[in-house]
Every structure is written in structure tokens, then in C-alpha cells.
Amino acid sequence: MHAHNQLNQDWWLTALYAFMSAWIGKANQHHCIDLCKNIKKSIILRATSEKEIVAYLLGIGGLLNKSDPDSYIISLIDIYKYQKEKFDLHSLDFIQWNNRQVRPSSFASIRMAQFGSWLFTIKGELSQFFNLPNSEYIDKIGKIGFQSNLSEYWDKHYELGNPSERHNPNNGKEHAQKVVLNGLIPLWNTLAMETHKPEFHTAAKRLLNSLPSESNTTTKKMHAFSRCKQKNSTAEWSQSLIAQYQLFCKPLKCAQCLIGDAIINVPFMKQDS
């Protein structure tokens, strides 16, 4: 994980980045490294309410800049102004958040608010993920995942200041499992390599096998081939399919792939070794 070096090898910030980037999604995750470089750990650890963390994350990310703020936004702005003056903070107003290519439930504002809610739930104690997990903990995290518990304002808002139809404002079970897959498991694999503790890799593999197989555009494409179908498959299988697609299918390396070679089965299309 390159972020570990970019964050001065601070494991707490590395964990923050891993979970934040997994939580917010592909459309905006490239902004997370800049955010994490500017986040002060003490503000999150000392927060006495969910609103303090939500205000901090939205404020530093430049998401509180609204021309006609409602009462909820004003309350967040007031909190962030206090934090800004006390801790000499600098908002990253240059960040251009992408809400055009994502569903409303994945808009930057609501995803960051959910992430802040979860951080408050665990009191910012990301250090818990640096302890070698036992089987009970692995089973628990696989079932519960990462859940938020947002205030009622978000029942009718996907984005600050823009009312919507009533909806469930919290991330669902499927999204929570994506945070495990794309945040926690890479973090444990990085810990295994950097701290020379293979037990983290073993835990990551066990957790991967405890999660159900993913269903997305890539896995559906791969399932078109009979060799890629497997009954009662787990997330380890779907992650393997995604890796296969990224490494061979997407760059059109069919002749270098056993599956592609079997489909093509034309000798003159094979590349010389």
C-alpha cells in the first residue's frame, strides 16, 4: 500500500485512508490521500459527538461551502469554524468531488457523513485493527462489517442542502462488505508484509473466505464462461475473477491466459515464448 509511505508510515492514518477510500468509492477515492495527509488524529479521537467528526470531515473536504445553507449545514459550519480556529486547519477547497457518475446513495457528502458516523461509533480507535485477530473477531467483522448510524437529516438528503425523497441514509450490508474487501483485507495484507507477521495474511484469507461472492459488472462478464462459474463461491473466488479480468481480459492478453487460450484454441494466435 503506497499510501503508507505517503502518510509518513503512520499506521493510524494508513488505516484511515484504507477505510475512507473503500467507503467513499472509486469515483472519489483518489481524493482521500490528500484528505488523510491533512487530518489531525487528535480531533477525531477527542470528538464527543458524531456531529463533530462529520463537520470536520465535510469541512476539511470543502463540502460545507453552500450558498444557501439550511439549519443543519449552519450547525456543521459553526462546529468546523471553531475547529478551524483552534487547530489551525486548512480546507481543501480545490477538491472537485464527482457526483455525476455515481448513484445518489454514493454521493460524496453522504458517504463521508456515513464514514464519520462509523468513526464516532468506534471512537476513532483504528488501532484495534493492528492487533492480531482471533477467529471469533474475524467471524464477527465478517458478519457485522462497517455500519453507520446517521442523524435523521440524512433521511431526506443525499447531498447537503438538496432535499430528496425519504430513504435509508446508512450504508447497507453489501457496502459494508465492500469496505472489508477493499479496506480491511488490503490493510491486513500490508501489515503482514511490513511488520513481518504472516498471521495477518492468514486472517485476511480467512476473512475473504467468510464473505459471499461479489456480484458486479466484472464478475457477470466472467461468469459468461463456464470455467469461471462455481457453486457456493466466496469473495476469494470473485476477487480472483476480478484480478483475472484486470490482468488478462482487459489488456487483451487472451493467448497468455488458460481460459482465453481454451476459448480461442487457434495455434497461430498464441504468442511465441
N, C-alpha and C positions, 0 to 999 in steps of 0.2 A: 504494500500500500504506500504509494508515493507521498500521500498526504502526511504520513508520519514524519518524514523529513522536512516537509514544508511547514509543519507546525512545531518545529524545533524539538522533535522527538518527545513531545508531551503526550503521554498516553491518554490522559483525560480528554484533551482536545481532539486526539485522533479518534477516540470513541464517539465524541460529539459529532465529528464530521461523518463518520461511518453511518450513524443512525440518522442524522439530518439529511444527508444526500439520498439515503434509501427511502426515507419518509416522504421527501418532497417530490421525488420522481425525476425521470430522465429529462423532462423539458426544462427543468430549472436547477438540476443538481450541480451544474458547473459553477453556480454562484456560491455554493456552500463553502468552498475553500476560503474565499475572501471573507465571508462572514465569520468563520471559525478563527481566522487569523486576528480578528478584531474583537472577539468575545472575551469578556473577563469572567473567569470561572467563579470568582467570589460573589458576583451579583446573583448568579443562578443558585449557588449553594446557600446564600443567606436570604433568599426570597421567602416571604411569609405568606404569599398568596399566588395563585395561578396567574392572576392578572399582572403581577409584577414581571413574571417571566415572559408572558405573551407580549406585554408592552415593550419589553427590552428587545425581544427578537424581531418584532414587527418594526420597532423604531430604528434599530441599527440597520435593518434591511431596507430602509426607505419606504416602507409600506404604509406609514401613517400620514404621508403627505396627501391630504384630501382637501379640495377647495371648499366643500360644504360638509364638514364633519357632523355626524349625529352625536348624541349624548355619550354613547359608548366609546366612540372614537376619541371624543374630547377627554374622557376619563383616562384613556390609554396615553394620550398625548401629555396630559398633566403628569402622569407617572414617569413617562420617559424623559420629560424635561427635567424633573428632579434628578433622575439617574444621570442624565447627561451633564448636568452642572456638578453634581457631587463626584462623579467618577471621570470627568473629562472625556466623555465619549464623542465619537465622530460617526455620524450616519453615513452609510454607503449609498448615497442618493443616486450614484451613477449606475447602479444595477438596473438592468432592464428585464423585469420579470415577464415570462412568457405565459400568457393565459389564452393564446389564440389556438394552440394546437392540442389543448387538453380539455377534458370534461370539467364542468363546473366543480365537481367534488374534488378535483385535483388542482384547483386554483392555488396560487402561491400563498395567499392570505390565510385561507382556511387550513391548508396543510401545515403552515408554520405555527398557527394557533394550536392545532392539534398536537404538534411536537412540543410546544411549550407546556401544554396541559400534561402530557406524559412526563416531561422532565420534572414538573412540580410533584406529580404523583410519586416519583422515586426520590424526591428531594435533591435532585441533581447528582445523586450518588452513582456515577458511572463507574466508579472504582469497583463496584460489585462484579462487573463483568471481567475483571482481571484476576479473579480467584478461580482456581481450578474447579470446574463444575462437577458435581456428582450426578449420578443417574437420575435421582429424584428431581434435581434442579433442571436437568435437560428435558425431562418429560414435562415439567411444569411450564417452562418457557415455550416449548413446542405447542402446548395447548392454549395457553393464555396469550402468548405473544406480547405485542406492544399496543396497549389500548389507551385512548384519550377519553376525557370526560369534560367536554367544553360547556361553557355557560349557555343559557337559553338564547342569547343574542344570535348565536351561530345557527339556531334552528331555522332562521329565515334569512340567512346571509351566507353566500359562498365567498363573497368579496366584501371588504369593508365599505360601508356606505351604499351598497347596491342590494336592496331587498330582493328576496326570491320567494318561491313557494316553500312551505314548511317541508323540512327534510331531516334525516338523521345527520347531525353535524359531526359525529365521531367516525373515525376510520373503522372499517369493518374487519372481520376476521381474515379475509383474503389479503387485504392491505397489510395487516399486522404480520402475516406470514411472509410477505414480501420484504418487510423490514428485517425479519430474521434472516431470510435468504441473502439479501443484498447488503445487510449491515452487520449483523452479529456474526454470521459464519465467516465472512472475509476478515473481520476483526480477530476472531479466534485463530484463524489460519496465519494471520500476520504475527500475532502473539507467539504462536508456536515456532515460527521461523526466527523472530527477533530475540526471543528470550530463551531459545533452545529448550522448549518444553513441549515435546510432541503430544503430551496429554491434551493440549488444546486442539490439536488437529484431530485427535481421536474423538473428542467431544463434538467438534464441528461435523464430523462424518456421521456420528450417531444422531445428531440433531437433524441433519439433512435427510436421513432415512426415516425419521419420525414424522416428517411433513408430507402431506399429499402432493401428488404431481401437479405442476402448474399447467394451466390451460391458457395459452395466448396465441398470437398470430404465428409465431415461430414454431411452437410445438404442433400446432394444427397442420402447418405445412409439412413438417417432418412425419406426422402420422399418416400422410398420404402413402408412405412407403411401408409395406408390410413388416419389413425388418425393424422398423422403428416403433412398432406397437408392442406394448407389454401390459398384461393384465395386472391390476393392483400395484401399479408403479408408484414410486415415491418421488420426492423432489430431487433426489440424486439422479434419477433417470431423466427427468425433464431438464435438469441443468446440463446433463451430458448431451442431450439433443440440441440444446441451445448452443453449447460450445461447438458441437459438430457443424451446426449451421453457420456459425460465425467464422469458423476456421476453414471450412471446405466449401459449403454450398454458396455462401455469399461471394467469395472471391473466385468462384467457378473452378475450383480445384477438384473436379469430379474424378479425373483419372488417378488422383492421388488418394482417393477415398474408396474403401472397400464397398460401401453402399453404392456410390456413384459408378464405380467400375462394373459392379454387377448389373446395374441398370443399363449402362451404355453397352458393355460387353462387345466392344469393337476393338480388335487388336491395334489397328493403326492410330487410334485416338489416345493410346497410352503414351505417356512421356518417357523418353529414354532416361535411364537412371545414370 
